[in-house]
């Protein structure tokens, strides 16, 4: 069973730990990747198939920043 990075990322975002994000052509074995940086966790790379799940969350955070 693999670790659910998407669930962990959503939890950290909702707790206010997201510092920044960027898209990169490759991060470790994820190509392309949405790379999320947190103040209390190592970066989490998300596969392109997961990006849509984060667009609303990130848009909301940017409006309130």
Secondary structure as UniProt FT lines:
FT   HELIX           5..14
FT   TURN            15..16
FT   STRAND          18..24
FT   TURN            28..29
FT   STRAND          33..38
FT   STRAND          44..47
FT   HELIX           48..50
FT   HELIX           51..63
//
